[in-house]
Amino acid sequence: MTVVKDKLEADKLLKVAEILKTIAHPVRLKIIEVLSDEKRTVSELMEATAIEQSLISHHLIKMKDKGVLSSYREGKNVYYQLVDDHITKIFDCMEGCSFI
Protein backbone atom coordinates (compact mmCIF):
# COMPACT_ATOMS: atom_id res chain seq x y z
CA MET A 1 0.00 0.00 0.00
CA THR A 2 2.89 2.37 0.71
CA VAL A 3 4.16 1.96 -2.85
CA VAL A 4 0.84 3.20 -4.26
CA LYS A 5 0.82 6.17 -1.88
CA ASP A 6 4.39 7.11 -2.80
CA LYS A 7 3.52 6.81 -6.50
CA LEU A 8 0.54 9.13 -6.11
CA GLU A 9 2.65 11.64 -4.23
CA ALA A 10 5.31 11.45 -6.95
CA ASP A 11 2.66 12.00 -9.62
CA LYS A 12 1.30 14.98 -7.72
CA LEU A 13 4.80 16.42 -7.32
CA LEU A 14 5.35 16.11 -11.07
CA LYS A 15 2.09 17.97 -11.73
CA VAL A 16 3.03 20.71 -9.23
CA ALA A 17 6.45 21.07 -10.87
CA GLU A 18 4.83 21.35 -14.29
CA ILE A 19 2.44 24.08 -13.10
CA LEU A 20 5.28 25.97 -11.38
CA LYS A 21 7.37 25.82 -14.57
CA THR A 22 4.38 27.12 -16.51
CA ILE A 23 3.79 30.15 -14.30
CA ALA A 24 7.46 30.89 -13.56
CA HIS A 25 7.67 34.04 -15.65
CA PRO A 26 7.02 37.65 -14.56
CA VAL A 27 4.47 38.26 -17.34
CA ARG A 28 2.55 35.08 -16.50
CA LEU A 29 2.55 35.91 -12.81
CA LYS A 30 1.21 39.38 -13.63
CA ILE A 31 -1.54 37.85 -15.80
CA ILE A 32 -2.51 35.52 -12.95
CA GLU A 33 -2.56 38.44 -10.54
CA VAL A 34 -4.83 40.46 -12.87
CA LEU A 35 -7.13 37.49 -13.45
CA SER A 36 -7.41 36.82 -9.73
CA ASP A 37 -10.35 39.19 -9.35
CA GLU A 38 -12.28 38.52 -12.56
CA LYS A 39 -12.26 37.21 -16.13
CA ARG A 40 -10.64 39.50 -18.71
CA THR A 41 -10.28 39.91 -22.47
CA VAL A 42 -6.89 40.25 -24.12
CA SER A 43 -7.54 43.99 -24.48
CA GLU A 44 -8.32 44.30 -20.78
CA LEU A 45 -5.20 42.33 -19.92
CA MET A 46 -3.12 44.60 -22.16
CA GLU A 47 -4.49 47.65 -20.39
CA ALA A 48 -4.01 46.20 -16.92
CA THR A 49 -0.46 45.00 -17.54
CA ALA A 50 0.87 47.52 -20.10
CA ILE A 51 2.14 44.57 -22.16
CA GLU A 52 1.70 44.34 -25.93
CA GLN A 53 -0.93 42.06 -27.44
CA SER A 54 1.41 39.56 -29.11
CA LEU A 55 3.30 38.93 -25.87
CA ILE A 56 0.10 38.63 -23.80
CA SER A 57 -1.35 36.20 -26.36
CA HIS A 58 1.81 34.07 -26.34
CA HIS A 59 1.68 33.67 -22.56
CA LEU A 60 -2.09 33.10 -22.50
CA ILE A 61 -1.73 30.23 -24.98
CA LYS A 62 1.04 28.58 -22.94
CA MET A 63 -0.96 28.83 -19.70
CA LYS A 64 -4.15 27.63 -21.36
CA ASP A 65 -2.33 24.64 -22.91
CA LYS A 66 -1.03 23.64 -19.45
CA GLY A 67 -4.48 23.94 -17.83
CA VAL A 68 -3.84 27.06 -15.75
CA LEU A 69 -6.33 29.19 -17.73
CA SER A 70 -9.53 28.58 -19.62
CA SER A 71 -11.26 30.78 -22.17
CA TYR A 72 -14.64 31.22 -23.74
CA ARG A 73 -16.12 33.39 -26.44
CA GLU A 74 -18.88 35.87 -25.74
CA GLY A 75 -19.85 37.74 -28.90
CA LYS A 76 -16.67 39.19 -30.41
CA ASN A 77 -14.69 38.87 -27.17
CA VAL A 78 -12.68 35.95 -25.83
CA TYR A 79 -12.52 35.95 -22.04
CA TYR A 80 -9.73 34.33 -20.06
CA GLN A 81 -10.05 33.13 -16.49
CA LEU A 82 -8.16 31.05 -13.98
CA VAL A 83 -9.13 27.39 -13.91
CA ASP A 84 -8.61 27.34 -10.15
CA ASP A 85 -8.42 30.50 -8.02
CA HIS A 86 -6.26 28.69 -5.47
CA ILE A 87 -3.24 29.29 -7.68
CA THR A 88 -3.23 32.92 -6.50
CA LYS A 89 -2.22 31.70 -3.04
CA ILE A 90 1.29 31.46 -4.40
CA PHE A 91 1.50 35.26 -4.02
CA ASP A 92 0.68 35.00 -0.30
CA CYS A 93 3.21 32.22 0.07
CA MET A 94 5.94 34.22 -1.65
CA GLU A 95 5.13 37.31 0.44
CA GLY A 96 5.94 35.29 3.55
CA CYS A 97 9.28 34.00 2.24
CA SER A 98 12.21 35.68 3.94
CA PHE A 99 14.51 35.32 0.94
CA ILE A 100 12.40 37.48 -1.42
PyMOL commands that place a pseudoatom at each C-alpha (Angstrom):
pseudoatom trace, name=CA, resn=MET, resi=1, chain=A, elem=C, hetatm=0, pos=[0.000, 0.000, 0.000]
pseudoatom trace, name=CA, resn=THR, resi=2, chain=A, elem=C, hetatm=0, pos=[2.887, 2.375, 0.714]
pseudoatom trace, name=CA, resn=VAL, resi=3, chain=A, elem=C, hetatm=0, pos=[4.157, 1.960, -2.847]
pseudoatom trace, name=CA, resn=VAL, resi=4, chain=A, elem=C, hetatm=0, pos=[0.839, 3.200, -4.255]
pseudoatom trace, name=CA, resn=LYS, resi=5, chain=A, elem=C, hetatm=0, pos=[0.816, 6.170, -1.875]
pseudoatom trace, name=CA, resn=ASP, resi=6, chain=A, elem=C, hetatm=0, pos=[4.387, 7.113, -2.798]
pseudoatom trace, name=CA, resn=LYS, resi=7, chain=A, elem=C, hetatm=0, pos=[3.518, 6.809, -6.498]
pseudoatom trace, name=CA, resn=LEU, resi=8, chain=A, elem=C, hetatm=0, pos=[0.537, 9.135, -6.106]
pseudoatom trace, name=CA, resn=GLU, resi=9, chain=A, elem=C, hetatm=0, pos=[2.649, 11.638, -4.234]
pseudoatom trace, name=CA, resn=ALA, resi=10, chain=A, elem=C, hetatm=0, pos=[5.311, 11.448, -6.946]
pseudoatom trace, name=CA, resn=ASP, resi=11, chain=A, elem=C, hetatm=0, pos=[2.659, 12.004, -9.622]
pseudoatom trace, name=CA, resn=LYS, resi=12, chain=A, elem=C, hetatm=0, pos=[1.303, 14.985, -7.724]
pseudoatom trace, name=CA, resn=LEU, resi=13, chain=A, elem=C, hetatm=0, pos=[4.799, 16.421, -7.324]
pseudoatom trace, name=CA, resn=LEU, resi=14, chain=A, elem=C, hetatm=0, pos=[5.349, 16.112, -11.068]
pseudoatom trace, name=CA, resn=LYS, resi=15, chain=A, elem=C, hetatm=0, pos=[2.094, 17.970, -11.726]
pseudoatom trace, name=CA, resn=VAL, resi=16, chain=A, elem=C, hetatm=0, pos=[3.032, 20.711, -9.230]
pseudoatom trace, name=CA, resn=ALA, resi=17, chain=A, elem=C, hetatm=0, pos=[6.449, 21.067, -10.868]
pseudoatom trace, name=CA, resn=GLU, resi=18, chain=A, elem=C, hetatm=0, pos=[4.826, 21.353, -14.294]
pseudoatom trace, name=CA, resn=ILE, resi=19, chain=A, elem=C, hetatm=0, pos=[2.445, 24.078, -13.101]
pseudoatom trace, name=CA, resn=LEU, resi=20, chain=A, elem=C, hetatm=0, pos=[5.275, 25.971, -11.381]
pseudoatom trace, name=CA, resn=LYS, resi=21, chain=A, elem=C, hetatm=0, pos=[7.370, 25.819, -14.569]
pseudoatom trace, name=CA, resn=THR, resi=22, chain=A, elem=C, hetatm=0, pos=[4.380, 27.118, -16.511]
pseudoatom trace, name=CA, resn=ILE, resi=23, chain=A, elem=C, hetatm=0, pos=[3.789, 30.152, -14.299]
pseudoatom trace, name=CA, resn=ALA, resi=24, chain=A, elem=C, hetatm=0, pos=[7.463, 30.888, -13.557]
pseudoatom trace, name=CA, resn=HIS, resi=25, chain=A, elem=C, hetatm=0, pos=[7.665, 34.045, -15.653]
pseudoatom trace, name=CA, resn=PRO, resi=26, chain=A, elem=C, hetatm=0, pos=[7.021, 37.647, -14.564]
pseudoatom trace, name=CA, resn=VAL, resi=27, chain=A, elem=C, hetatm=0, pos=[4.466, 38.256, -17.338]
pseudoatom trace, name=CA, resn=ARG, resi=28, chain=A, elem=C, hetatm=0, pos=[2.549, 35.078, -16.501]
pseudoatom trace, name=CA, resn=LEU, resi=29, chain=A, elem=C, hetatm=0, pos=[2.550, 35.909, -12.810]
pseudoatom trace, name=CA, resn=LYS, resi=30, chain=A, elem=C, hetatm=0, pos=[1.210, 39.377, -13.630]
pseudoatom trace, name=CA, resn=ILE, resi=31, chain=A, elem=C, hetatm=0, pos=[-1.538, 37.855, -15.797]
pseudoatom trace, name=CA, resn=ILE, resi=32, chain=A, elem=C, hetatm=0, pos=[-2.508, 35.522, -12.954]
pseudoatom trace, name=CA, resn=GLU, resi=33, chain=A, elem=C, hetatm=0, pos=[-2.564, 38.443, -10.542]
pseudoatom trace, name=CA, resn=VAL, resi=34, chain=A, elem=C, hetatm=0, pos=[-4.832, 40.464, -12.866]
pseudoatom trace, name=CA, resn=LEU, resi=35, chain=A, elem=C, hetatm=0, pos=[-7.135, 37.488, -13.454]
pseudoatom trace, name=CA, resn=SER, resi=36, chain=A, elem=C, hetatm=0, pos=[-7.414, 36.818, -9.725]
pseudoatom trace, name=CA, resn=ASP, resi=37, chain=A, elem=C, hetatm=0, pos=[-10.350, 39.195, -9.349]
pseudoatom trace, name=CA, resn=GLU, resi=38, chain=A, elem=C, hetatm=0, pos=[-12.285, 38.521, -12.565]
pseudoatom trace, name=CA, resn=LYS, resi=39, chain=A, elem=C, hetatm=0, pos=[-12.256, 37.213, -16.125]
pseudoatom trace, name=CA, resn=ARG, resi=40, chain=A, elem=C, hetatm=0, pos=[-10.643, 39.502, -18.714]
pseudoatom trace, name=CA, resn=THR, resi=41, chain=A, elem=C, hetatm=0, pos=[-10.281, 39.905, -22.465]
pseudoatom trace, name=CA, resn=VAL, resi=42, chain=A, elem=C, hetatm=0, pos=[-6.887, 40.248, -24.116]
pseudoatom trace, name=CA, resn=SER, resi=43, chain=A, elem=C, hetatm=0, pos=[-7.539, 43.993, -24.483]
pseudoatom trace, name=CA, resn=GLU, resi=44, chain=A, elem=C, hetatm=0, pos=[-8.324, 44.296, -20.782]
pseudoatom trace, name=CA, resn=LEU, resi=45, chain=A, elem=C, hetatm=0, pos=[-5.197, 42.328, -19.917]
pseudoatom trace, name=CA, resn=MET, resi=46, chain=A, elem=C, hetatm=0, pos=[-3.117, 44.600, -22.158]
pseudoatom trace, name=CA, resn=GLU, resi=47, chain=A, elem=C, hetatm=0, pos=[-4.489, 47.651, -20.387]
pseudoatom trace, name=CA, resn=ALA, resi=48, chain=A, elem=C, hetatm=0, pos=[-4.013, 46.199, -16.915]
pseudoatom trace, name=CA, resn=THR, resi=49, chain=A, elem=C, hetatm=0, pos=[-0.455, 45.000, -17.537]
pseudoatom trace, name=CA, resn=ALA, resi=50, chain=A, elem=C, hetatm=0, pos=[0.869, 47.522, -20.101]
pseudoatom trace, name=CA, resn=ILE, resi=51, chain=A, elem=C, hetatm=0, pos=[2.145, 44.575, -22.161]
pseudoatom trace, name=CA, resn=GLU, resi=52, chain=A, elem=C, hetatm=0, pos=[1.699, 44.340, -25.932]
pseudoatom trace, name=CA, resn=GLN, resi=53, chain=A, elem=C, hetatm=0, pos=[-0.930, 42.064, -27.442]
pseudoatom trace, name=CA, resn=SER, resi=54, chain=A, elem=C, hetatm=0, pos=[1.413, 39.564, -29.107]
pseudoatom trace, name=CA, resn=LEU, resi=55, chain=A, elem=C, hetatm=0, pos=[3.303, 38.932, -25.870]
pseudoatom trace, name=CA, resn=ILE, resi=56, chain=A, elem=C, hetatm=0, pos=[0.103, 38.631, -23.804]
pseudoatom trace, name=CA, resn=SER, resi=57, chain=A, elem=C, hetatm=0, pos=[-1.355, 36.202, -26.356]
pseudoatom trace, name=CA, resn=HIS, resi=58, chain=A, elem=C, hetatm=0, pos=[1.808, 34.075, -26.337]
pseudoatom trace, name=CA, resn=HIS, resi=59, chain=A, elem=C, hetatm=0, pos=[1.680, 33.670, -22.558]
pseudoatom trace, name=CA, resn=LEU, resi=60, chain=A, elem=C, hetatm=0, pos=[-2.092, 33.096, -22.500]
pseudoatom trace, name=CA, resn=ILE, resi=61, chain=A, elem=C, hetatm=0, pos=[-1.727, 30.233, -24.984]
pseudoatom trace, name=CA, resn=LYS, resi=62, chain=A, elem=C, hetatm=0, pos=[1.039, 28.579, -22.935]
pseudoatom trace, name=CA, resn=MET, resi=63, chain=A, elem=C, hetatm=0, pos=[-0.961, 28.826, -19.702]
pseudoatom trace, name=CA, resn=LYS, resi=64, chain=A, elem=C, hetatm=0, pos=[-4.150, 27.627, -21.361]
pseudoatom trace, name=CA, resn=ASP, resi=65, chain=A, elem=C, hetatm=0, pos=[-2.325, 24.637, -22.909]
pseudoatom trace, name=CA, resn=LYS, resi=66, chain=A, elem=C, hetatm=0, pos=[-1.033, 23.638, -19.452]
pseudoatom trace, name=CA, resn=GLY, resi=67, chain=A, elem=C, hetatm=0, pos=[-4.479, 23.943, -17.830]
pseudoatom trace, name=CA, resn=VAL, resi=68, chain=A, elem=C, hetatm=0, pos=[-3.841, 27.064, -15.749]
pseudoatom trace, name=CA, resn=LEU, resi=69, chain=A, elem=C, hetatm=0, pos=[-6.325, 29.188, -17.726]
pseudoatom trace, name=CA, resn=SER, resi=70, chain=A, elem=C, hetatm=0, pos=[-9.526, 28.582, -19.615]
pseudoatom trace, name=CA, resn=SER, resi=71, chain=A, elem=C, hetatm=0, pos=[-11.256, 30.776, -22.166]
pseudoatom trace, name=CA, resn=TYR, resi=72, chain=A, elem=C, hetatm=0, pos=[-14.640, 31.216, -23.739]
pseudoatom trace, name=CA, resn=ARG, resi=73, chain=A, elem=C, hetatm=0, pos=[-16.119, 33.387, -26.440]
pseudoatom trace, name=CA, resn=GLU, resi=74, chain=A, elem=C, hetatm=0, pos=[-18.884, 35.873, -25.740]
pseudoatom trace, name=CA, resn=GLY, resi=75, chain=A, elem=C, hetatm=0, pos=[-19.851, 37.737, -28.899]
pseudoatom trace, name=CA, resn=LYS, resi=76, chain=A, elem=C, hetatm=0, pos=[-16.668, 39.186, -30.407]
pseudoatom trace, name=CA, resn=ASN, resi=77, chain=A, elem=C, hetatm=0, pos=[-14.694, 38.866, -27.172]
pseudoatom trace, name=CA, resn=VAL, resi=78, chain=A, elem=C, hetatm=0, pos=[-12.684, 35.945, -25.835]
pseudoatom trace, name=CA, resn=TYR, resi=79, chain=A, elem=C, hetatm=0, pos=[-12.518, 35.946, -22.042]
pseudoatom trace, name=CA, resn=TYR, resi=80, chain=A, elem=C, hetatm=0, pos=[-9.730, 34.331, -20.058]
pseudoatom trace, name=CA, resn=GLN, resi=81, chain=A, elem=C, hetatm=0, pos=[-10.048, 33.133, -16.490]
pseudoatom trace, name=CA, resn=LEU, resi=82, chain=A, elem=C, hetatm=0, pos=[-8.158, 31.050, -13.975]
pseudoatom trace, name=CA, resn=VAL, resi=83, chain=A, elem=C, hetatm=0, pos=[-9.127, 27.387, -13.908]
pseudoatom trace, name=CA, resn=ASP, resi=84, chain=A, elem=C, hetatm=0, pos=[-8.608, 27.335, -10.149]
pseudoatom trace, name=CA, resn=ASP, resi=85, chain=A, elem=C, hetatm=0, pos=[-8.425, 30.496, -8.024]
pseudoatom trace, name=CA, resn=HIS, resi=86, chain=A, elem=C, hetatm=0, pos=[-6.260, 28.687, -5.474]
pseudoatom trace, name=CA, resn=ILE, resi=87, chain=A, elem=C, hetatm=0, pos=[-3.238, 29.285, -7.681]
pseudoatom trace, name=CA, resn=THR, resi=88, chain=A, elem=C, hetatm=0, pos=[-3.225, 32.917, -6.502]
pseudoatom trace, name=CA, resn=LYS, resi=89, chain=A, elem=C, hetatm=0, pos=[-2.223, 31.704, -3.037]
pseudoatom trace, name=CA, resn=ILE, resi=90, chain=A, elem=C, hetatm=0, pos=[1.291, 31.465, -4.405]
pseudoatom trace, name=CA, resn=PHE, resi=91, chain=A, elem=C, hetatm=0, pos=[1.497, 35.257, -4.019]
pseudoatom trace, name=CA, resn=ASP, resi=92, chain=A, elem=C, hetatm=0, pos=[0.678, 34.996, -0.302]
pseudoatom trace, name=CA, resn=CYS, resi=93, chain=A, elem=C, hetatm=0, pos=[3.214, 32.222, 0.069]
pseudoatom trace, name=CA, resn=MET, resi=94, chain=A, elem=C, hetatm=0, pos=[5.942, 34.216, -1.648]
pseudoatom trace, name=CA, resn=GLU, resi=95, chain=A, elem=C, hetatm=0, pos=[5.126, 37.309, 0.437]
pseudoatom trace, name=CA, resn=GLY, resi=96, chain=A, elem=C, hetatm=0, pos=[5.942, 35.294, 3.552]
pseudoatom trace, name=CA, resn=CYS, resi=97, chain=A, elem=C, hetatm=0, pos=[9.282, 34.001, 2.243]
pseudoatom trace, name=CA, resn=SER, resi=98, chain=A, elem=C, hetatm=0, pos=[12.209, 35.677, 3.940]
pseudoatom trace, name=CA, resn=PHE, resi=99, chain=A, elem=C, hetatm=0, pos=[14.514, 35.321, 0.936]
pseudoatom trace, name=CA, resn=ILE, resi=100, chain=A, elem=C, hetatm=0, pos=[12.405, 37.475, -1.418]
for i in range(1, 100): cmd.bond("trace and resi %d" % i, "trace and resi %d" % (i + 1))
show_as sticks, trace
zoom trace
